[in-house]
């Protein structure tokens, strides 16, 4: 049955809900990697060492 046919019979057809699209705050081409830069692997290793819990020493 179509929506028009339902309206002819007196049945109310609910409107379709609108879907809001979220806009990303940063696009993939607006990152260092998007500009062709490679992440500094030494900086990540340093960060991991800084986050090491004291009981691991």
N, C-alpha and C positions, 0 to 999 in steps of 0.2 A: 504494500500500500504506500502511496506517496503522501507527503505532508499535505498537499493540496486536497487530496481525497479525504484525509482525516478532518480537515477544517470544514469541509462541506457537511460532514456528519455532525458537526458541533463539538468534536473533541478538540481540546486545546493541545497544541504541540509546544512543548517547552523550547525556548531558544537554546541554541548550542552555546556552551560556555566558551568564552574567549580565553585563549591561552596566552599568558604574558611571557614574553621571552626575556630572559635575563641577559643583559649585555655584559660580556666579560670585562673585568677591570683592566686587563692587559692582554693584548693579542699575542699569538705565538711569534709573529714577526717583529714584535716590539721588545724582544728580549735580547740578551747578549748572543745567545745561540742563533736567534733569527737573523742577526747581523753577521753571522759567520764566525763569531768568536768562540773559542773553546774555553770551557770552564777550567779554572786553575785547580788542577788535581792536588797540588801541594797544599793549597789553602784548605781543602776539604780534609786532608790527612791531619793538618795542624788542628783544625776544629775538632776532629775526633779525639785527638790526644788531650785537648783542653777539656772535653766533656767526660773524660775517663773518671770513674768514681775513685775516691781516695783508697778504698779498701782493696783495689786491684793492684796497688803498688807492693 
